[in-house]
Amino acid sequence: MTRSTNRWARAIAERVADEWDGKADFPEDTELLRDVLGKALSACPDECMRLVGTGVIEESYFEPLE
């Protein structure tokens, strides 16, 4: 589950950072947000997995597109 959780954590961090309103004005802070959020979610796997299947990230996020 750890590998899977880490993969979800990275995907969630990427999505949140990418959709952050300040990313255009603060690109360095966007990278910081991505890094910190990814580490925090990886450190708390149960909390990370609570976000899967919500408006934050779809449960089908890693499924191939048809």
Jmol script that loads the backbone (N, CA, C; Angstrom):
load data "model"
ATOM      1  N   MET A   1       0.812  -1.204   0.000  1.00  0.00           N
ATOM      2  CA  MET A   1       0.000   0.000   0.000  1.00  0.00           C
ATOM      3  C   MET A   1       0.852   1.264   0.000  1.00  0.00           C
ATOM      4  N   THR A   2       2.065   1.187   0.556  1.00  0.00           N
ATOM      5  CA  THR A   2       2.912   2.371   0.635  1.00  0.00           C
ATOM      6  C   THR A   2       3.235   2.922  -0.744  1.00  0.00           C
ATOM      7  N   ARG A   3       3.627   2.051  -1.660  1.00  0.00           N
ATOM      8  CA  ARG A   3       3.959   2.521  -3.009  1.00  0.00           C
ATOM      9  C   ARG A   3       2.741   3.171  -3.652  1.00  0.00           C
ATOM     10  N   SER A   4       1.611   2.545  -3.532  1.00  0.00           N
ATOM     11  CA  SER A   4       0.382   3.079  -4.098  1.00  0.00           C
ATOM     12  C   SER A   4       0.020   4.417  -3.447  1.00  0.00           C
ATOM     13  N   THR A   5       0.155   4.481  -2.134  1.00  0.00           N
ATOM     14  CA  THR A   5      -0.148   5.729  -1.422  1.00  0.00           C
ATOM     15  C   THR A   5       0.798   6.840  -1.853  1.00  0.00           C
ATOM     16  N   ASN A   6       2.074   6.511  -2.014  1.00  0.00           N
ATOM     17  CA  ASN A   6       3.036   7.524  -2.463  1.00  0.00           C
ATOM     18  C   ASN A   6       2.686   8.018  -3.862  1.00  0.00           C
ATOM     19  N   ARG A   7       2.223   7.120  -4.703  1.00  0.00           N
ATOM     20  CA  ARG A   7       1.819   7.505  -6.058  1.00  0.00           C
ATOM     21  C   ARG A   7       0.612   8.445  -5.994  1.00  0.00           C
ATOM     22  N   TRP A   8      -0.356   8.108  -5.151  1.00  0.00           N
ATOM     23  CA  TRP A   8      -1.516   8.979  -4.970  1.00  0.00           C
ATOM     24  C   TRP A   8      -1.094  10.325  -4.398  1.00  0.00           C
ATOM     25  N   ALA A   9      -0.195  10.305  -3.424  1.00  0.00           N
ATOM     26  CA  ALA A   9       0.261  11.552  -2.793  1.00  0.00           C
ATOM     27  C   ALA A   9       0.889  12.477  -3.829  1.00  0.00           C
ATOM     28  N   ARG A  10       1.733  11.939  -4.686  1.00  0.00           N
ATOM     29  CA  ARG A  10       2.365  12.747  -5.733  1.00  0.00           C
ATOM     30  C   ARG A  10       1.328  13.306  -6.706  1.00  0.00           C
ATOM     31  N   ALA A  11       0.360  12.466  -7.073  1.00  0.00           N
ATOM     32  CA  ALA A  11      -0.671  12.916  -8.015  1.00  0.00           C
ATOM     33  C   ALA A  11      -1.540  14.012  -7.414  1.00  0.00           C
ATOM     34  N   ILE A  12      -1.920  13.852  -6.156  1.00  0.00           N
ATOM     35  CA  ILE A  12      -2.734  14.873  -5.492  1.00  0.00           C
ATOM     36  C   ILE A  12      -1.952  16.168  -5.359  1.00  0.00           C
ATOM     37  N   ALA A  13      -0.699  16.071  -4.946  1.00  0.00           N
ATOM     38  CA  ALA A  13       0.139  17.263  -4.805  1.00  0.00           C
ATOM     39  C   ALA A  13       0.293  17.976  -6.146  1.00  0.00           C
ATOM     40  N   GLU A  14       0.490  17.213  -7.195  1.00  0.00           N
ATOM     41  CA  GLU A  14       0.629  17.791  -8.536  1.00  0.00           C
ATOM     42  C   GLU A  14      -0.647  18.515  -8.943  1.00  0.00           C
ATOM     43  N   ARG A  15      -1.780  17.876  -8.717  1.00  0.00           N
ATOM     44  CA  ARG A  15      -3.054  18.475  -9.109  1.00  0.00           C
ATOM     45  C   ARG A  15      -3.334  19.752  -8.322  1.00  0.00           C
ATOM     46  N   VAL A  16      -3.147  19.706  -7.015  1.00  0.00           N
ATOM     47  CA  VAL A  16      -3.417  20.895  -6.189  1.00  0.00           C
ATOM     48  C   VAL A  16      -2.481  22.027  -6.574  1.00  0.00           C
ATOM     49  N   ALA A  17      -1.203  21.738  -6.726  1.00  0.00           N
ATOM     50  CA  ALA A  17      -0.240  22.778  -7.100  1.00  0.00           C
ATOM     51  C   ALA A  17      -0.565  23.345  -8.478  1.00  0.00           C
ATOM     52  N   ASP A  18      -0.948  22.482  -9.410  1.00  0.00           N
ATOM     53  CA  ASP A  18      -1.258  22.924 -10.766  1.00  0.00           C
ATOM     54  C   ASP A  18      -2.498  23.833 -10.804  1.00  0.00           C
ATOM     55  N   GLU A  19      -3.430  23.590  -9.908  1.00  0.00           N
ATOM     56  CA  GLU A  19      -4.667  24.366  -9.909  1.00  0.00           C
ATOM     57  C   GLU A  19      -4.632  25.564  -8.960  1.00  0.00           C
ATOM     58  N   TRP A  20      -3.518  25.755  -8.269  1.00  0.00           N
ATOM     59  CA  TRP A  20      -3.380  26.881  -7.341  1.00  0.00           C
ATOM     60  C   TRP A  20      -3.389  28.191  -8.121  1.00  0.00           C
ATOM     61  N   ASP A  21      -4.186  29.151  -7.660  1.00  0.00           N
ATOM     62  CA  ASP A  21      -4.311  30.444  -8.349  1.00  0.00           C
ATOM     63  C   ASP A  21      -2.992  31.215  -8.438  1.00  0.00           C
ATOM     64  N   GLY A  22      -2.105  31.017  -7.492  1.00  0.00           N
ATOM     65  CA  GLY A  22      -0.866  31.786  -7.470  1.00  0.00           C
ATOM     66  C   GLY A  22       0.273  31.206  -8.284  1.00  0.00           C
ATOM     67  N   LYS A  23       0.033  30.114  -8.993  1.00  0.00           N
ATOM     68  CA  LYS A  23       1.150  29.438  -9.672  1.00  0.00           C
ATOM     69  C   LYS A  23       1.821  30.294 -10.740  1.00  0.00           C
ATOM     70  N   ALA A  24       1.060  31.141 -11.416  1.00  0.00           N
ATOM     71  CA  ALA A  24       1.654  31.975 -12.468  1.00  0.00           C
ATOM     72  C   ALA A  24       2.553  33.063 -11.876  1.00  0.00           C
ATOM     73  N   ASP A  25       2.158  33.594 -10.746  1.00  0.00           N
ATOM     74  CA  ASP A  25       2.920  34.676 -10.122  1.00  0.00           C
ATOM     75  C   ASP A  25       4.051  34.182  -9.229  1.00  0.00           C
ATOM     76  N   PHE A  26       3.919  32.958  -8.722  1.00  0.00           N
ATOM     77  CA  PHE A  26       4.902  32.443  -7.763  1.00  0.00           C
ATOM     78  C   PHE A  26       5.317  31.014  -8.129  1.00  0.00           C
ATOM     79  N   PRO A  27       6.030  30.838  -9.243  1.00  0.00           N
ATOM     80  CA  PRO A  27       6.390  29.484  -9.673  1.00  0.00           C
ATOM     81  C   PRO A  27       7.254  28.725  -8.666  1.00  0.00           C
ATOM     82  N   GLU A  28       8.131  29.431  -7.951  1.00  0.00           N
ATOM     83  CA  GLU A  28       8.963  28.757  -6.946  1.00  0.00           C
ATOM     84  C   GLU A  28       8.099  28.253  -5.796  1.00  0.00           C
ATOM     85  N   ASP A  29       7.087  29.031  -5.436  1.00  0.00           N
ATOM     86  CA  ASP A  29       6.190  28.618  -4.366  1.00  0.00           C
ATOM     87  C   ASP A  29       5.309  27.455  -4.806  1.00  0.00           C
ATOM     88  N   THR A  30       5.015  27.377  -6.082  1.00  0.00           N
ATOM     89  CA  THR A  30       4.248  26.256  -6.607  1.00  0.00           C
ATOM     90  C   THR A  30       5.041  24.967  -6.433  1.00  0.00           C
ATOM     91  N   GLU A  31       6.329  25.014  -6.735  1.00  0.00           N
ATOM     92  CA  GLU A  31       7.191  23.842  -6.537  1.00  0.00           C
ATOM     93  C   GLU A  31       7.264  23.475  -5.059  1.00  0.00           C
ATOM     94  N   LEU A  32       7.370  24.479  -4.201  1.00  0.00           N
ATOM     95  CA  LEU A  32       7.412  24.251  -2.761  1.00  0.00           C
ATOM     96  C   LEU A  32       6.114  23.601  -2.289  1.00  0.00           C
ATOM     97  N   LEU A  33       4.981  24.116  -2.744  1.00  0.00           N
ATOM     98  CA  LEU A  33       3.683  23.555  -2.397  1.00  0.00           C
ATOM     99  C   LEU A  33       3.598  22.092  -2.817  1.00  0.00           C
ATOM    100  N   ARG A  34       4.017  21.806  -4.028  1.00  0.00           N
ATOM    101  CA  ARG A  34       3.987  20.435  -4.553  1.00  0.00           C
ATOM    102  C   ARG A  34       4.836  19.509  -3.690  1.00  0.00           C
ATOM    103  N   ASP A  35       6.021  19.957  -3.337  1.00  0.00           N
ATOM    104  CA  ASP A  35       6.944  19.143  -2.550  1.00  0.00           C
ATOM    105  C   ASP A  35       6.416  18.905  -1.133  1.00  0.00           C
ATOM    106  N   VAL A  36       6.009  19.965  -0.473  1.00  0.00           N
ATOM    107  CA  VAL A  36       5.537  19.857   0.905  1.00  0.00           C
ATOM    108  C   VAL A  36       4.265  19.022   0.987  1.00  0.00           C
ATOM    109  N   LEU A  37       3.323  19.283   0.107  1.00  0.00           N
ATOM    110  CA  LEU A  37       2.072  18.547   0.122  1.00  0.00           C
ATOM    111  C   LEU A  37       2.300  17.065  -0.184  1.00  0.00           C
ATOM    112  N   GLY A  38       3.151  16.779  -1.147  1.00  0.00           N
ATOM    113  CA  GLY A  38       3.462  15.382  -1.463  1.00  0.00           C
ATOM    114  C   GLY A  38       4.064  14.647  -0.284  1.00  0.00           C
ATOM    115  N   LYS A  39       5.000  15.284   0.409  1.00  0.00           N
ATOM    116  CA  LYS A  39       5.628  14.665   1.579  1.00  0.00           C
ATOM    117  C   LYS A  39       4.624  14.486   2.711  1.00  0.00           C
ATOM    118  N   ALA A  40       3.793  15.483   2.939  1.00  0.00           N
ATOM    119  CA  ALA A  40       2.800  15.409   4.015  1.00  0.00           C
ATOM    120  C   ALA A  40       1.797  14.287   3.750  1.00  0.00           C
ATOM    121  N   LEU A  41       1.326  14.185   2.522  1.00  0.00           N
ATOM    122  CA  LEU A  41       0.361  13.140   2.189  1.00  0.00           C
ATOM    123  C   LEU A  41       0.994  11.754   2.246  1.00  0.00           C
ATOM    124  N   SER A  42       2.249  11.641   1.865  1.00  0.00           N
ATOM    125  CA  SER A  42       2.945  10.350   1.947  1.00  0.00           C
ATOM    126  C   SER A  42       3.150   9.926   3.393  1.00  0.00           C
ATOM    127  N   ALA A  43       3.353  10.888   4.262  1.00  0.00           N
ATOM    128  CA  ALA A  43       3.577  10.594   5.679  1.00  0.00           C
ATOM    129  C   ALA A  43       2.297  10.201   6.405  1.00  0.00           C
ATOM    130  N   CYS A  44       1.155  10.540   5.827  1.00  0.00           N
ATOM    131  CA  CYS A  44      -0.152  10.240   6.440  1.00  0.00           C
ATOM    132  C   CYS A  44      -1.009   9.484   5.428  1.00  0.00           C
ATOM    133  N   PRO A  45      -0.695   8.223   5.185  1.00  0.00           N
ATOM    134  CA  PRO A  45      -1.377   7.486   4.126  1.00  0.00           C
ATOM    135  C   PRO A  45      -2.898   7.421   4.281  1.00  0.00           C
ATOM    136  N   ASP A  46      -3.389   7.274   5.496  1.00  0.00           N
ATOM    137  CA  ASP A  46      -4.847   7.213   5.678  1.00  0.00           C
ATOM    138  C   ASP A  46      -5.501   8.521   5.270  1.00  0.00           C
ATOM    139  N   GLU A  47      -4.893   9.619   5.622  1.00  0.00           N
ATOM    140  CA  GLU A  47      -5.436  10.934   5.252  1.00  0.00           C
ATOM    141  C   GLU A  47      -5.339  11.148   3.746  1.00  0.00           C
ATOM    142  N   CYS A  48      -4.253  10.708   3.164  1.00  0.00           N
ATOM    143  CA  CYS A  48      -4.079  10.812   1.713  1.00  0.00           C
ATOM    144  C   CYS A  48      -5.193  10.068   1.001  1.00  0.00           C
ATOM    145  N   MET A  49      -5.442   8.840   1.424  1.00  0.00           N
ATOM    146  CA  MET A  49      -6.432   8.010   0.741  1.00  0.00           C
ATOM    147  C   MET A  49      -7.855   8.513   0.951  1.00  0.00           C
ATOM    148  N   ARG A  50      -8.083   9.317   1.969  1.00  0.00           N
ATOM    149  CA  ARG A  50      -9.402   9.916   2.155  1.00  0.00           C
ATOM    150  C   ARG A  50      -9.753  10.856   1.005  1.00  0.00           C
ATOM    151  N   LEU A  51      -8.748  11.407   0.342  1.00  0.00           N
ATOM    152  CA  LEU A  51      -8.970  12.348  -0.757  1.00  0.00           C
ATOM    153  C   LEU A  51      -9.283  11.654  -2.081  1.00  0.00           C
ATOM    154  N   VAL A  52      -8.906  10.391  -2.190  1.00  0.00           N
ATOM    155  CA  VAL A  52      -9.124   9.648  -3.434  1.00  0.00           C
ATOM    156  C   VAL A  52     -10.622   9.381  -3.593  1.00  0.00           C
ATOM    157  N   GLY A  53     -11.131   9.709  -4.750  1.00  0.00           N
ATOM    158  CA  GLY A  53     -12.547   9.520  -5.031  1.00  0.00           C
ATOM    159  C   GLY A  53     -13.390  10.714  -4.629  1.00  0.00           C
ATOM    160  N   THR A  54     -12.723  11.844  -4.410  1.00  0.00           N
ATOM    161  CA  THR A  54     -13.416  13.086  -4.074  1.00  0.00           C
ATOM    162  C   THR A  54     -13.241  14.070  -5.220  1.00  0.00           C
ATOM    163  N   GLY A  55     -13.684  15.284  -5.011  1.00  0.00           N
ATOM    164  CA  GLY A  55     -13.493  16.332  -6.003  1.00  0.00           C
ATOM    165  C   GLY A  55     -12.033  16.726  -6.164  1.00  0.00           C
ATOM    166  N   VAL A  56     -11.180  16.295  -5.247  1.00  0.00           N
ATOM    167  CA  VAL A  56      -9.745  16.599  -5.331  1.00  0.00           C
ATOM    168  C   VAL A  56      -9.092  15.732  -6.401  1.00  0.00           C
ATOM    169  N   ILE A  57      -9.391  14.438  -6.380  1.00  0.00           N
ATOM    170  CA  ILE A  57      -8.822  13.511  -7.378  1.00  0.00           C
ATOM    171  C   ILE A  57      -9.750  12.312  -7.540  1.00  0.00           C
ATOM    172  N   GLU A  58     -10.035  11.989  -8.777  1.00  0.00           N
ATOM    173  CA  GLU A  58     -10.949  10.901  -9.087  1.00  0.00           C
ATOM    174  C   GLU A  58     -10.317   9.548  -8.768  1.00  0.00           C
ATOM    175  N   GLU A  59     -11.144   8.607  -8.409  1.00  0.00           N
ATOM    176  CA  GLU A  59     -10.668   7.258  -8.139  1.00  0.00           C
ATOM    177  C   GLU A  59     -10.107   6.611  -9.408  1.00  0.00           C
ATOM    178  N   SER A  60     -10.567   7.078 -10.546  1.00  0.00           N
ATOM    179  CA  SER A  60     -10.124   6.531 -11.837  1.00  0.00           C
ATOM    180  C   SER A  60      -8.916   7.284 -12.422  1.00  0.00           C
ATOM    181  N   TYR A  61      -8.269   8.106 -11.633  1.00  0.00           N
ATOM    182  CA  TYR A  61      -7.190   8.983 -12.101  1.00  0.00           C
ATOM    183  C   TYR A  61      -6.108   8.229 -12.885  1.00  0.00           C
ATOM    184  N   PHE A  62      -5.737   7.049 -12.440  1.00  0.00           N
ATOM    185  CA  PHE A  62      -4.649   6.306 -13.083  1.00  0.00           C
ATOM    186  C   PHE A  62      -5.114   5.328 -14.154  1.00  0.00           C
ATOM    187  N   GLU A  63      -6.412   5.233 -14.367  1.00  0.00           N
ATOM    188  CA  GLU A  63      -6.907   4.327 -15.395  1.00  0.00           C
ATOM    189  C   GLU A  63      -6.647   4.916 -16.775  1.00  0.00           C
ATOM    190  N   PRO A  64      -6.287   4.066 -17.734  1.00  0.00           N
ATOM    191  CA  PRO A  64      -6.020   4.568 -19.088  1.00  0.00           C
ATOM    192  C   PRO A  64      -7.292   5.147 -19.717  1.00  0.00           C
ATOM    193  N   LEU A  65      -7.110   6.173 -20.499  1.00  0.00           N
ATOM    194  CA  LEU A  65      -8.239   6.768 -21.212  1.00  0.00           C
ATOM    195  C   LEU A  65      -8.635   5.866 -22.378  1.00  0.00           C
ATOM    196  N   GLU A  66      -9.904   5.793 -22.635  1.00  0.00           N
ATOM    197  CA  GLU A  66     -10.369   4.942 -23.732  1.00  0.00           C
ATOM    198  C   GLU A  66     -10.603   5.757 -24.958  1.00  0.00           C
TER     199      GLU A  66
END
end "model"
wireframe off; spacefill off
backbone 0.3
color backbone group
